[in-house]
Amino acid sequence: MRIIHRFFLSLLAGVLLAGTSAAQAETALHSVRGFLPDLEFTLQAAGNKTVTEEDLKGSTVMLFFGYASCPDICPTTMAQLSQVMNELGEQADKVRIVFISVDPHRDTPDILQAYVNAFDSGAMGLTGTEKQVAAVARRYRVAFQIEKPSADNPNNYEVAHSRGVYIFDANGKARYLAADTESVEVLTAGVKTLLEQQG
């Protein structure tokens, strides 16, 4: 897990070096405008529904990669994102939390949706085939590794994954990248900045 966390930090550092200075930043979040690709994916949602980025057009998106059986990082981050939605009040109608699973073996679309619903009823849980998940993870430089299952229980394993929250504007443009340890206040301020720009 430390290796992947260092991967995220190096990505963050690279973005900061290539991007704007802190004085130029619109919020305390790290601007990735022009350095990460637009929102683009084809994945599966609950009810056997295929979802693409087109289904999120018009919404500011807070995107997080993880898995439903994650013991610590994922539930903590999802709870933070849920608090952001509460802080937004009526503006939350223009924002979506999207949780993409990097554990397609155990996380069926329905299981995943039940998981995210426990944090926010408007959140969207998405998964797909190994190839689909790997493609979207690679697109956003998300590293993950599924550990070898125990011999007596093939469903007993952990998944190491990089940590961070990607924030896209209503046009699907990548705008901010936040550490999973970022405060609710800073995340909320970043989302509000995008909503104000959206008008």
C-alpha positions as CSV (number, residue, x, y, z in Angstrom):
1,M,0.0,0.0,0.0
2,R,2.9,2.4,0.7
3,I,4.2,1.9,-2.8
4,I,0.9,2.9,-4.3
5,H,0.5,5.8,-1.9
6,R,4.0,7.1,-3.1
7,F,2.8,6.7,-6.7
8,F,-0.1,9.0,-5.9
9,L,2.1,11.5,-4.2
10,S,4.5,11.5,-7.1
11,L,1.6,12.0,-9.5
12,L,0.4,14.9,-7.4
13,A,3.9,16.4,-7.3
14,G,4.2,16.1,-11.0
15,V,0.9,17.8,-11.6
16,L,1.9,20.6,-9.3
17,L,5.3,21.1,-11.0
18,A,3.6,21.1,-14.4
19,G,0.6,23.1,-13.4
20,T,-0.1,26.5,-11.7
21,S,1.6,27.7,-8.6
22,A,-0.3,27.8,-5.3
23,A,-0.8,31.5,-5.7
24,Q,-2.6,31.0,-9.0
25,A,-4.8,28.1,-7.7
26,E,-8.5,28.9,-7.5
27,T,-8.8,26.8,-4.3
28,A,-6.5,24.8,-2.0
29,L,-7.0,21.8,-4.3
30,H,-4.5,20.8,-6.9
31,S,-5.4,22.0,-10.4
32,V,-5.1,19.3,-13.1
33,R,-6.7,21.3,-15.8
34,G,-5.1,20.3,-19.1
35,F,-3.0,17.6,-17.4
36,L,-5.5,14.8,-17.0
37,P,-8.0,13.6,-19.7
38,D,-11.7,14.4,-19.8
39,L,-14.2,12.1,-18.1
40,E,-14.6,9.1,-20.3
41,F,-15.7,5.5,-19.6
42,T,-18.1,2.6,-20.4
43,L,-19.1,0.7,-17.2
44,Q,-21.9,-1.2,-15.6
45,A,-24.4,0.2,-13.0
46,A,-27.0,-1.5,-11.0
47,G,-29.9,-3.1,-12.9
48,N,-27.6,-4.2,-15.7
49,K,-27.4,-0.7,-17.0
50,T,-24.5,0.5,-19.2
51,V,-23.3,3.9,-18.1
52,T,-20.9,6.3,-19.9
53,E,-19.7,9.8,-19.3
54,E,-22.7,11.1,-21.3
55,D,-25.0,10.1,-18.4
56,L,-23.1,12.6,-16.2
57,K,-23.1,15.6,-18.5
58,G,-24.2,18.7,-16.7
59,S,-23.1,17.4,-13.3
60,T,-19.9,18.2,-11.4
61,V,-18.4,14.8,-10.6
62,M,-16.4,13.7,-7.6
63,L,-14.8,10.4,-8.7
64,F,-13.1,7.9,-6.4
65,F,-11.6,4.4,-7.1
66,G,-11.9,1.7,-4.5
67,Y,-13.8,-1.5,-3.6
68,A,-16.7,-2.4,-1.4
69,S,-14.8,-4.7,0.9
70,C,-12.1,-2.0,1.6
71,P,-11.6,-1.9,5.4
72,D,-10.6,1.7,5.9
73,I,-9.7,4.1,3.1
74,C,-12.8,3.7,1.0
75,P,-15.5,4.1,3.7
76,T,-13.6,7.0,5.2
77,T,-13.4,8.8,1.8
78,M,-17.0,8.0,0.9
79,A,-18.1,9.5,4.3
80,Q,-16.1,12.6,3.5
81,L,-17.7,13.0,0.1
82,S,-21.1,12.5,1.7
83,Q,-20.3,15.3,4.1
84,V,-19.4,17.5,1.1
85,M,-22.8,16.8,-0.4
86,N,-24.4,17.9,2.9
87,E,-22.4,21.1,3.0
88,L,-23.5,21.9,-0.6
89,G,-27.2,22.0,0.4
90,E,-29.4,22.7,-2.6
91,Q,-26.4,22.9,-4.8
92,A,-25.8,19.1,-4.3
93,D,-28.4,18.5,-7.0
94,K,-25.8,19.5,-9.5
95,V,-23.1,17.2,-8.1
96,R,-22.6,13.4,-8.3
97,I,-20.4,11.1,-6.4
98,V,-19.1,8.3,-8.6
99,F,-17.4,5.3,-7.1
100,I,-15.6,2.9,-9.5
101,S,-14.7,-0.5,-8.2
102,V,-11.2,-2.0,-8.9
103,D,-12.5,-5.3,-7.6
104,P,-14.9,-6.6,-10.4
105,H,-14.7,-10.2,-9.2
106,R,-16.6,-9.5,-6.0
107,D,-18.3,-6.1,-6.6
108,T,-21.3,-6.8,-8.8
109,P,-23.1,-3.6,-9.9
110,D,-26.0,-4.2,-7.4
111,I,-23.6,-4.9,-4.5
112,L,-21.7,-1.8,-5.3
113,Q,-24.8,0.4,-5.6
114,A,-26.0,-0.8,-2.2
115,Y,-22.6,0.1,-0.8
116,V,-22.5,3.6,-2.1
117,N,-26.2,4.2,-1.1
118,A,-25.2,3.7,2.5
119,F,-23.2,7.0,2.2
120,D,-25.2,9.0,-0.3
121,S,-28.5,8.0,-2.0
122,G,-27.5,9.9,-5.2
123,A,-24.1,8.3,-5.5
124,M,-23.3,6.0,-8.4
125,G,-21.4,2.7,-8.1
126,L,-19.8,1.5,-11.3
127,T,-17.9,-1.6,-12.2
128,G,-17.2,-3.7,-15.4
129,T,-15.1,-6.4,-16.9
130,E,-11.5,-6.6,-15.9
131,K,-10.6,-5.0,-19.2
132,Q,-13.0,-2.1,-18.8
133,V,-11.9,-1.4,-15.2
134,A,-8.2,-1.6,-16.2
135,A,-8.8,0.8,-19.1
136,V,-10.4,3.5,-17.0
137,A,-7.9,3.1,-14.2
138,R,-5.0,3.5,-16.7
139,R,-6.7,6.6,-18.1
140,Y,-6.5,8.3,-14.8
141,R,-3.2,6.8,-13.7
142,V,-4.8,4.8,-10.9
143,A,-2.6,1.9,-9.7
144,F,-4.2,-1.2,-8.1
145,Q,-3.2,-4.7,-7.3
146,I,-5.4,-7.6,-6.3
147,E,-3.7,-9.8,-3.8
148,K,-3.7,-13.6,-4.1
149,P,-6.8,-15.2,-2.5
150,S,-6.4,-17.6,0.4
151,A,-6.5,-21.3,-0.6
152,D,-9.6,-22.1,1.5
153,N,-11.6,-19.0,0.4
154,P,-11.2,-17.5,-3.1
155,N,-13.2,-14.4,-2.1
156,N,-10.9,-13.6,0.9
157,Y,-8.4,-11.1,-0.4
158,E,-7.5,-7.4,-0.2
159,V,-6.9,-4.9,-3.0
160,A,-4.2,-2.3,-2.9
161,H,-5.1,0.8,-4.8
162,S,-4.0,4.4,-5.2
163,R,-5.9,7.0,-3.3
164,G,-7.3,10.3,-4.4
165,V,-10.5,12.2,-5.4
166,Y,-10.8,13.4,-9.0
167,I,-13.2,16.4,-9.5
168,F,-14.6,17.0,-13.0
169,D,-16.7,20.0,-14.1
170,A,-20.1,19.9,-15.7
171,N,-18.5,19.5,-19.1
172,G,-16.5,16.5,-18.0
173,K,-13.2,18.3,-17.9
174,A,-10.7,17.2,-15.2
175,R,-10.2,20.1,-12.9
176,Y,-8.9,19.1,-9.5
177,L,-7.1,16.2,-7.8
178,A,-7.3,15.9,-4.0
179,A,-5.6,13.6,-1.6
180,D,-8.0,11.3,0.2
181,T,-6.9,13.0,3.4
182,E,-8.2,16.4,2.2
183,S,-10.6,18.2,4.5
184,V,-14.3,18.4,3.8
185,E,-14.0,22.2,3.8
186,V,-11.4,22.3,1.1
187,L,-13.3,19.7,-1.1
188,T,-16.5,21.7,-0.7
189,A,-14.8,25.0,-1.6
190,G,-13.4,23.4,-4.8
191,V,-16.8,22.0,-5.8
192,K,-18.5,25.4,-5.1
193,T,-15.9,27.1,-7.3
194,L,-16.8,24.9,-10.2
195,L,-20.5,25.4,-9.6
196,E,-20.1,29.1,-9.6
197,Q,-18.1,29.0,-12.9
198,Q,-20.9,26.8,-14.3
199,G,-23.5,29.4,-13.5
